[in-house]
Each structure stands twice: as structure tokens, then as C-alpha cells.
Amino acid sequence: MHKEQTDNNFKERLTQLRESIDNIDNNLLELINKRLEFVQDVGKLKAKEGCQVLDSTRESQIFQRLLELNKGPLNEKVLRHLFTQIMAASRQLQRPSRVTFLGPEATFTHIAAMNHFGHSVEYIPQPSIRDVFNEVEKGTCHYGVVPVENSIEGAVNHTLDLFFESELKICAEKYQPISHDLLCKGGTIHDIQKVYSHPQAFAQCRRWLQKYLPKAALKECGSTALAAQKAAKKQGTAAIASSEAAHMYQLEVVASRIEDAAKNTTRFLIIGKDEIHRTGEDKTSLMFVTSHIPGALYKVLKPIADFGLNMVKLESRPTKHENWSYFFFVDIEAHIEDESMQKTLEEMKKLCLFLKSLGSYPRANEHKGSLI
């Protein structure tokens, strides 16, 4: 009798808790739809005034406010993922967005794009970084996502070079943790005779491959996703790619996280035609050429320190127009609307043969990790 009473109490309490959860779900659904109705009104106002749909400044402020309000137990990553999807749905209501990226699907660029824009937008893969720039410049796609540097392998030079030719702006940045898995169609690690992957992935997994697959032939591909496609066609072959690629191309994960160095991260840029307003936590990217005289670079960079700004990146690339002539790329923690940044630019212009702002945008935190 006692056990029967206990069972009844358990069932009754469980029913009550589930009813409470259902009521909250109902309220959440109603509130989300109410939010989207307001979003539609915002979209009509933006359309009337000719304003851009994506407002990185506003979205950055929303995330910052919600993270400060969150007292748990909701995990920060889950919070970011939930509201990324809600804001993606909001943008789609205002104007369906097309985002292009360095493909094919399931590349780390694709993953970074989905983490930034959510799953509601239309994604268009491209075979090269130049094609990503071209599609956004033509207006075929609203935004593009391209890799710009890796914490281990360094800068993606082709991306840097294309900014000289393009009038596109950097609208946002995204840090994506990179984790490599060994994928194959079936069998065990002992059956693998050939491994496909991108050259950078091979470089990042070199010690693991020497230890566990010393006799396997390594075949380079244009992307980790293309490597997964090849591995899916034949037994005895494998790919180094993402776990997302395993799901997409019906492969099995033979070994996880085979990269040699932990905390491997790639920085991606979201490129478009929007001018992004300041948030107070911003970054500005510049591109310039100095005179070919002693001390020229020092003189150009000196105003950054003089006006109390923090330089977080400096990269050089050959101009390709004249031997031993270089473009310099610099990232500064400030917004172009800041008075200190404007004064810095005024002084730098006096000392540069060429100076171009590549955009100001909200500064991403590389330690936040993936949103999905």
C-alpha cells in the first residue's frame, strides 16, 4: 500500500511539473511570435528609410545585455545559440538573406557562417575566396564569410590580397574553434591506406598522423569537406574533417580531436556593404602602404600609440606591383567614429602613400567558442 501511494505521489508530481513546463512553452511561443511581429514593424520602418537589415551593433548589444541578465542555469553557449536563431528568423522576416561562403558545405567556413547567422538564411557555397567577394560585390548575396587567419598557421594571404581590389567592408568577425576528426566510410583505423584533407589540416594533425597512420598516403584537397566527399566514395580511405562533415556525408568518426595543438582557432570575416555603427567594444581594420624609406613604418604606426589606441594585429603582404613594396594590414581596438581613431587616421594619412579603411565592427571574443 505504501509503495502504491508513493507511485501515485510521483505520478501526480510529475504531471504537475510537466503541465508547468507546457504552460511556459506556450508562453515562450506566444512571446517569440510577438517579438517577430515587432520585428516586421521594424522591417517596414527600415524599408521606408532605406536602412540595412543586418545591424551588427544592435545584435551585439542584445547579446551583451542578455549575458549580463542571465543568472543560470541556462548555459552561455545555449543562450547564444537560441538567440542567434531567433535573430536569424527576424532578419529573414525583414528581408530573406543569402550568405555565401568558401565551400563546399560542412567546411569550417560554413560552420562559422551558420554560427554567426543561424540556420534561417540561404547559404551559397563558392569554390574560391575570390568568388565569395565577387558574389557579394555583384549583390547576388548579401554577405560573405571568408577565413582570414588561423592561430597556428597564420594569415590567409589570399583574403588579405583581395581587400586591395574590393570596396567591400568588414561587417563582423567570428572566431571558430577548429577540431579535426578522422572520418571514413567503414572499418577500423587499420584498414585506412589513404587520407584526404586540406594542407592546413594535415599540418595541424602532423604528429598524430605520424604516430597512428605512418604508412598512409596523404592526398591534399581544396577543403576538408571535399576530402570527406572523396572518403565517402571508397573503402580504405579516410578524411580529416569536422564532425559536421561526418553527419553530412554519412561517414563514421574513427578518431576525434586529432589535432596536435589544443585551442586551435580560425578567425573569419563577414564581408558586405554595410557601415556598422559603434558599440563601444569595436575593432577597425586598415590597409596602407608606406614610403620605401628608413623608419617609415614606425612613423606611420606612432599615431596609434600617441592617441592611446591598442594595435592587435600587424601583417604585411607584397603589393605585386613593385619589388620589395608592401601593403600593411593593421587591426586597432577602436571604431572609426571614435574621436581618437579619427585623429589617428588624420596623422597616418600624412605619412602613407595609400591608406584604406576596411571597416569598423563589433569586436568578437575569441574565447566564447562555438554557438552550435
C-alpha positions as a Python dict, from the first residue, in 0.01 Angstrom:
ca = {
    (1, 'M'): (0, 0, 0),
    (2, 'H'): (285, 232, 89),
    (3, 'K'): (454, 168, -249),
    (4, 'E'): (127, 233, -433),
    (5, 'Q'): (85, 566, -252),
    (6, 'T'): (444, 662, -335),
    (7, 'D'): (387, 579, -703),
    (8, 'N'): (71, 790, -709),
    (9, 'N'): (250, 1085, -548),
    (10, 'F'): (533, 1053, -801),
    (11, 'K'): (294, 1046, -1097),
    (12, 'E'): (91, 1335, -963),
    (13, 'R'): (401, 1550, -905),
    (14, 'L'): (545, 1459, -1246),
    (15, 'T'): (217, 1557, -1413),
    (16, 'Q'): (216, 1891, -1231),
    (17, 'L'): (574, 1967, -1335),
    (18, 'R'): (505, 1876, -1697),
    (19, 'E'): (195, 2095, -1703),
    (20, 'S'): (406, 2385, -1571),
    (21, 'I'): (664, 2324, -1845),
    (22, 'D'): (388, 2311, -2109),
    (23, 'N'): (250, 2644, -1986),
    (24, 'I'): (594, 2802, -2006),
    (25, 'D'): (644, 2662, -2358),
    (26, 'N'): (309, 2809, -2460),
    (27, 'N'): (412, 3147, -2322),
    (28, 'L'): (751, 3128, -2494),
    (29, 'L'): (588, 3051, -2828),
    (30, 'E'): (346, 3341, -2788),
    (31, 'L'): (628, 3580, -2687),
    (32, 'I'): (855, 3474, -2975),
    (33, 'N'): (576, 3531, -3225),
    (34, 'K'): (502, 3866, -3060),
    (35, 'R'): (870, 3958, -3093),
    (36, 'L'): (861, 3867, -3463),
    (37, 'E'): (555, 4088, -3513),
    (38, 'F'): (752, 4383, -3373),
    (39, 'V'): (1043, 4281, -3597),
    (40, 'Q'): (815, 4305, -3900),
    (41, 'D'): (721, 4659, -3795),
    (42, 'V'): (1091, 4743, -3760),
    (43, 'G'): (1148, 4598, -4107),
    (44, 'K'): (880, 4823, -4256),
    (45, 'L'): (1041, 5128, -4093),
    (46, 'K'): (1385, 5028, -4222),
    (47, 'A'): (1249, 4974, -4572),
    (48, 'K'): (1083, 5314, -4567),
    (49, 'E'): (1406, 5484, -4461),
    (50, 'G'): (1630, 5266, -4680),
    (51, 'C'): (1818, 5121, -4381),
    (52, 'Q'): (2015, 4795, -4384),
    (53, 'V'): (1856, 4484, -4232),
    (54, 'L'): (2162, 4340, -4056),
    (55, 'D'): (2254, 4562, -3763),
    (56, 'S'): (2563, 4407, -3606),
    (57, 'T'): (2579, 4686, -3350),
    (58, 'R'): (2225, 4621, -3228),
    (59, 'E'): (2274, 4243, -3221),
    (60, 'S'): (2599, 4278, -3027),
    (61, 'Q'): (2421, 4497, -2770),
    (62, 'I'): (2138, 4243, -2735),
    (63, 'F'): (2383, 3959, -2664),
    (64, 'Q'): (2577, 4170, -2416),
    (65, 'R'): (2260, 4268, -2229),
    (66, 'L'): (2121, 3913, -2217),
    (67, 'L'): (2451, 3767, -2099),
    (68, 'E'): (2459, 4018, -1814),
    (69, 'L'): (2097, 3938, -1719),
    (70, 'N'): (2141, 3560, -1734),
    (71, 'K'): (2170, 3412, -1384),
    (72, 'G'): (2155, 3048, -1496),
    (73, 'P'): (2116, 2758, -1508),
    (74, 'L'): (2099, 2843, -1883),
    (75, 'N'): (2445, 2786, -2029),
    (76, 'E'): (2601, 3085, -2208),
    (77, 'K'): (2660, 2887, -2529),
    (78, 'V'): (2298, 2770, -2533),
    (79, 'L'): (2176, 3125, -2474),
    (80, 'R'): (2384, 3250, -2766),
    (81, 'H'): (2262, 2966, -2988),
    (82, 'L'): (1894, 3027, -2905),
    (83, 'F'): (1908, 3399, -2971),
    (84, 'T'): (2123, 3356, -3283),
    (85, 'Q'): (1838, 3151, -3429),
    (86, 'I'): (1572, 3399, -3314),
    (87, 'M'): (1762, 3690, -3467),
    (88, 'A'): (1821, 3493, -3786),
    (89, 'A'): (1445, 3436, -3815),
    (90, 'S'): (1394, 3808, -3750),
    (91, 'R'): (1627, 3907, -4034),
    (92, 'Q'): (1453, 3665, -4268),
    (93, 'L'): (1118, 3831, -4198),
    (94, 'Q'): (1262, 4174, -4279),
    (95, 'R'): (1448, 4055, -4589),
    (96, 'P'): (1542, 3698, -4685),
    (97, 'S'): (1923, 3687, -4670),
    (98, 'R'): (2166, 3499, -4889),
    (99, 'V'): (2508, 3432, -4739),
    (100, 'T'): (2793, 3298, -4947),
    (101, 'F'): (3097, 3118, -4811),
    (102, 'L'): (3409, 2926, -4908),
    (103, 'G'): (3259, 2583, -4973),
    (104, 'P'): (3159, 2316, -5013),
    (105, 'E'): (2910, 2253, -4734),
    (106, 'A'): (3048, 2139, -4397),
    (107, 'T'): (3375, 2334, -4430),
    (108, 'F'): (3476, 2524, -4118),
    (109, 'T'): (3382, 2842, -4305),
    (110, 'H'): (3030, 2703, -4347),
    (111, 'I'): (3016, 2615, -3978),
    (112, 'A'): (3135, 2964, -3881),
    (113, 'A'): (2871, 3118, -4110),
    (114, 'M'): (2593, 2914, -3950),
    (115, 'N'): (2718, 3001, -3602),
    (116, 'H'): (2705, 3370, -3690),
    (117, 'F'): (2387, 3393, -3900),
    (118, 'G'): (2187, 3095, -3773),
    (119, 'H'): (2005, 2836, -3985),
    (120, 'S'): (1729, 3053, -4132),
    (121, 'V'): (1931, 3215, -4410),
    (122, 'E'): (2010, 3069, -4752),
    (123, 'Y'): (2373, 2957, -4779),
    (124, 'I'): (2555, 2957, -5113),
    (125, 'P'): (2893, 2775, -5131),
    (126, 'Q'): (3171, 2905, -5357),
    (127, 'P'): (3482, 2729, -5492),
    (128, 'S'): (3721, 3013, -5402),
    (129, 'I'): (3759, 3315, -5177),
    (130, 'R'): (3760, 3540, -5485),
    (131, 'D'): (3419, 3403, -5582),
    (132, 'V'): (3285, 3490, -5236),
    (133, 'F'): (3400, 3851, -5283),
    (134, 'N'): (3258, 3862, -5637),
    (135, 'E'): (2910, 3738, -5538),
    (136, 'V'): (2876, 3998, -5263),
    (137, 'E'): (3010, 4277, -5484),
    (138, 'K'): (2755, 4189, -5755),
    (139, 'G'): (2474, 4188, -5498),
    (140, 'T'): (2385, 3825, -5569),
    (141, 'C'): (2446, 3756, -5199),
    (142, 'H'): (2408, 3999, -4912),
    (143, 'Y'): (2710, 3882, -4710),
    (144, 'G'): (3015, 3662, -4747),
    (145, 'V'): (3218, 3465, -4494),
    (146, 'V'): (3591, 3412, -4550),
    (147, 'P'): (3881, 3289, -4334),
    (148, 'V'): (4147, 3549, -4256),
    (149, 'E'): (4386, 3386, -4005),
    (150, 'N'): (4448, 3074, -3803),
    (151, 'S'): (4601, 3075, -3456),
    (152, 'I'): (4856, 2810, -3563),
    (153, 'E'): (4911, 2851, -3937),
    (154, 'G'): (4887, 3232, -3952),
    (155, 'A'): (4725, 3462, -4209),
    (156, 'V'): (4515, 3356, -4507),
    (157, 'N'): (4703, 3570, -4756),
    (158, 'H'): (4455, 3544, -5043),
    (159, 'T'): (4183, 3704, -4829),
    (160, 'L'): (4413, 3993, -4739),
    (161, 'D'): (4515, 4047, -5104),
    (162, 'L'): (4154, 4067, -5224),
    (163, 'F'): (4076, 4363, -4997),
    (164, 'F'): (4303, 4581, -5212),
    (165, 'E'): (4080, 4520, -5517),
    (166, 'S'): (3745, 4525, -5337),
    (167, 'E'): (3527, 4801, -5194),
    (168, 'L'): (3353, 4559, -4957),
    (169, 'K'): (3364, 4625, -4584),
    (170, 'I'): (3425, 4400, -4287),
    (171, 'C'): (3087, 4390, -4109),
    (172, 'A'): (3177, 4146, -3832),
    (173, 'E'): (3432, 3889, -3721),
    (174, 'K'): (3385, 3537, -3589),
    (175, 'Y'): (3631, 3316, -3402),
    (176, 'Q'): (3564, 2948, -3471),
    (177, 'P'): (3736, 2671, -3270),
    (178, 'I'): (3883, 2416, -3509),
    (179, 'S'): (3868, 2049, -3417),
    (180, 'H'): (3963, 1773, -3660),
    (181, 'D'): (3822, 1420, -3671),
    (182, 'L'): (3933, 1121, -3876),
    (183, 'L'): (3635, 1005, -4085),
    (184, 'C'): (3584, 701, -4304),
    (185, 'K'): (3307, 501, -4472),
    (186, 'G'): (3355, 193, -4257),
    (187, 'G'): (3610, -37, -4097),
    (188, 'T'): (3883, 47, -3847),
    (189, 'I'): (4190, 267, -3843),
    (190, 'H'): (4399, -35, -3953),
    (191, 'D'): (4209, -51, -4285),
    (192, 'I'): (4298, 306, -4386),
    (193, 'Q'): (4553, 330, -4669),
    (194, 'K'): (4487, 684, -4793),
    (195, 'V'): (4386, 1006, -4614),
    (196, 'Y'): (4240, 1315, -4782),
    (197, 'S'): (4237, 1665, -4635),
    (198, 'H'): (4326, 2031, -4676),
    (199, 'P'): (4701, 2113, -4642),
    (200, 'Q'): (4639, 2314, -4325),
    (201, 'A'): (4452, 2023, -4165),
    (202, 'F'): (4745, 1791, -4244),
    (203, 'A'): (4983, 2044, -4091),
    (204, 'Q'): (4769, 2070, -3777),
    (205, 'C'): (4749, 1689, -3734),
    (206, 'R'): (5105, 1601, -3840),
    (207, 'R'): (5222, 1433, -3517),
    (208, 'W'): (4902, 1228, -3482),
    (209, 'L'): (4930, 1102, -3839),
    (210, 'Q'): (5296, 1006, -3793),
    (211, 'K'): (5207, 812, -3480),
    (212, 'Y'): (4888, 632, -3588),
    (213, 'L'): (4896, 629, -3971),
    (214, 'P'): (5266, 645, -4067),
    (215, 'K'): (5220, 438, -4384),
    (216, 'A'): (4903, 603, -4514),
    (217, 'A'): (4927, 813, -4831),
    (218, 'L'): (4827, 1176, -4770),
    (219, 'K'): (4632, 1342, -5052),
    (220, 'E'): (4570, 1717, -5044),
    (221, 'C'): (4226, 1863, -5127),
    (222, 'G'): (4087, 2214, -5165),
    (223, 'S'): (3885, 2179, -4842),
    (224, 'T'): (3816, 1937, -4558),
    (225, 'A'): (3458, 1900, -4686),
    (226, 'L'): (3582, 1794, -5031),
    (227, 'A'): (3807, 1544, -4853),
    (228, 'A'): (3500, 1399, -4678),
    (229, 'Q'): (3323, 1367, -5014),
    (230, 'K'): (3617, 1168, -5153),
    (231, 'A'): (3640, 944, -4846),
    (232, 'A'): (3269, 865, -4875),
    (233, 'K'): (3323, 705, -5217),
    (234, 'K'): (3572, 432, -5134),
    (235, 'Q'): (3658, 185, -4858),
    (236, 'G'): (4010, 208, -4717),
    (237, 'T'): (4018, 585, -4750),
    (238, 'A'): (3964, 847, -4481),
    (239, 'A'): (3933, 1222, -4442),
    (240, 'I'): (4043, 1470, -4181),
    (241, 'A'): (3741, 1696, -4142),
    (242, 'S'): (3478, 1820, -3899),
    (243, 'S'): (3222, 1609, -3717),
    (244, 'E'): (2958, 1808, -3912),
    (245, 'A'): (3109, 1667, -4233),
    (246, 'A'): (3065, 1315, -4092),
    (247, 'H'): (2691, 1375, -4049),
    (248, 'M'): (2652, 1540, -4389),
    (249, 'Y'): (2839, 1274, -4591),
    (250, 'Q'): (2734, 966, -4390),
    (251, 'L'): (3080, 885, -4256),
    (252, 'E'): (3190, 730, -3928),
    (253, 'V'): (3418, 906, -3681),
    (254, 'V'): (3721, 677, -3635),
    (255, 'A'): (3911, 917, -3407),
    (256, 'S'): (3811, 1251, -3255),
    (257, 'R'): (4011, 1568, -3191),
    (258, 'I'): (4327, 1450, -3362),
    (259, 'E'): (4479, 1800, -3395),
    (260, 'D'): (4825, 1829, -3238),
    (261, 'A'): (4760, 2159, -3060),
    (262, 'A'): (4465, 2245, -2842),
    (263, 'K'): (4294, 2586, -2872),
    (264, 'N'): (4328, 2586, -3250),
    (265, 'T'): (4107, 2873, -3368),
    (266, 'T'): (4037, 3037, -3703),
    (267, 'R'): (3920, 3397, -3736),
    (268, 'F'): (3659, 3454, -4004),
    (269, 'L'): (3539, 3784, -4151),
    (270, 'I'): (3184, 3866, -4252),
    (271, 'I'): (3208, 4094, -4557),
    (272, 'G'): (2936, 4311, -4707),
    (273, 'K'): (2840, 4666, -4800),
    (274, 'D'): (2709, 4784, -4461),
    (275, 'E'): (2859, 5056, -4246),
    (276, 'I'): (2847, 4929, -3887),
    (277, 'H'): (2797, 5181, -3605),
    (278, 'R'): (2998, 5180, -3284),
    (279, 'T'): (2914, 4960, -2985),
    (280, 'G'): (3194, 5072, -2753),
    (281, 'E'): (3368, 4734, -2799),
    (282, 'D'): (3488, 4765, -3157),
    (283, 'K'): (3774, 4697, -3392),
    (284, 'T'): (3885, 4885, -3704),
    (285, 'S'): (4091, 4724, -3982),
    (286, 'L'): (4317, 4937, -4201),
    (287, 'M'): (4529, 4873, -4508),
    (288, 'F'): (4817, 5105, -4602),
    (289, 'V'): (5140, 5147, -4799),
    (290, 'T'): (5438, 5343, -4667),
    (291, 'S'): (5721, 5520, -4846),
    (292, 'H'): (6025, 5298, -4904),
    (293, 'I'): (6249, 5490, -4664),
    (294, 'P'): (6408, 5405, -4327),
    (295, 'G'): (6172, 5441, -4032),
    (296, 'A'): (5861, 5481, -4248),
    (297, 'L'): (5660, 5204, -4077),
    (298, 'Y'): (5750, 5329, -3730),
    (299, 'K'): (5633, 5680, -3817),
    (300, 'V'): (5303, 5557, -3961),
    (301, 'L'): (5225, 5343, -3655),
    (302, 'K'): (5334, 5603, -3399),
    (303, 'P'): (4999, 5795, -3400),
    (304, 'I'): (4822, 5478, -3284),
    (305, 'A'): (5021, 5485, -2961),
    (306, 'D'): (5015, 5866, -2938),
    (307, 'F'): (4634, 5867, -2923),
    (308, 'G'): (4619, 5580, -2673),
    (309, 'L'): (4488, 5310, -2906),
    (310, 'N'): (4572, 4939, -2892),
    (311, 'M'): (4702, 4768, -3206),
    (312, 'V'): (4616, 4396, -3200),
    (313, 'K'): (4739, 4282, -3542),
    (314, 'L'): (5002, 4383, -3797),
    (315, 'E'): (5053, 4187, -4118),
    (316, 'S'): (5246, 4262, -4437),
    (317, 'R'): (5186, 4147, -4797),
    (318, 'P'): (5377, 4221, -5120),
    (319, 'T'): (5197, 4477, -5339),
    (320, 'K'): (5284, 4269, -5650),
    (321, 'H'): (5321, 4594, -5842),
    (322, 'E'): (5679, 4673, -5738),
    (323, 'N'): (5955, 4457, -5590),
    (324, 'W'): (6008, 4494, -5214),
    (325, 'S'): (5697, 4710, -5177),
    (326, 'Y'): (5440, 4601, -4920),
    (327, 'F'): (5085, 4654, -4805),
    (328, 'F'): (5040, 4655, -4430),
    (329, 'F'): (4725, 4541, -4254),
    (330, 'V'): (4655, 4659, -3902),
    (331, 'D'): (4370, 4596, -3656),
    (332, 'I'): (4307, 4859, -3391),
    (333, 'E'): (4074, 4835, -3093),
    (334, 'A'): (3857, 5138, -3171),
    (335, 'H'): (3576, 5247, -3402),
    (336, 'I'): (3621, 5486, -3691),
    (337, 'E'): (3354, 5709, -3529),
    (338, 'D'): (3574, 5748, -3217),
    (339, 'E'): (3750, 6084, -3196),
    (340, 'S'): (4083, 5918, -3110),
    (341, 'M'): (4053, 5696, -3419),
    (342, 'Q'): (3973, 5990, -3646),
    (343, 'K'): (4275, 6184, -3519),
    (344, 'T'): (4492, 5877, -3569),
    (345, 'L'): (4375, 5841, -3929),
    (346, 'E'): (4442, 6209, -3998),
    (347, 'E'): (4804, 6169, -3889),
    (348, 'M'): (4853, 5837, -4067),
    (349, 'K'): (4722, 5979, -4398),
    (350, 'K'): (5001, 6239, -4397),
    (351, 'L'): (5261, 5961, -4385),
    (352, 'C'): (5109, 5695, -4617),
    (353, 'L'): (5124, 5658, -4994),
    (354, 'F'): (4794, 5472, -4969),
    (355, 'L'): (4550, 5428, -4677),
    (356, 'K'): (4216, 5248, -4676),
    (357, 'S'): (3970, 5162, -4401),
    (358, 'L'): (3839, 4807, -4438),
    (359, 'G'): (3562, 4865, -4185),
    (360, 'S'): (3476, 4904, -3817),
    (361, 'Y'): (3279, 4626, -3649),
    (362, 'P'): (3198, 4477, -3306),
    (363, 'R'): (3499, 4305, -3152),
    (364, 'A'): (3440, 3932, -3110),
    (365, 'N'): (3569, 3737, -2813),
    (366, 'E'): (3780, 3451, -2938),
    (367, 'H'): (3726, 3261, -2610),
    (368, 'K'): (3347, 3243, -2645),
    (369, 'G'): (3363, 2933, -2861),
    (370, 'S'): (3110, 2790, -3097),
    (371, 'L'): (2743, 2877, -3082),
    (372, 'I'): (2631, 2536, -3203),
}
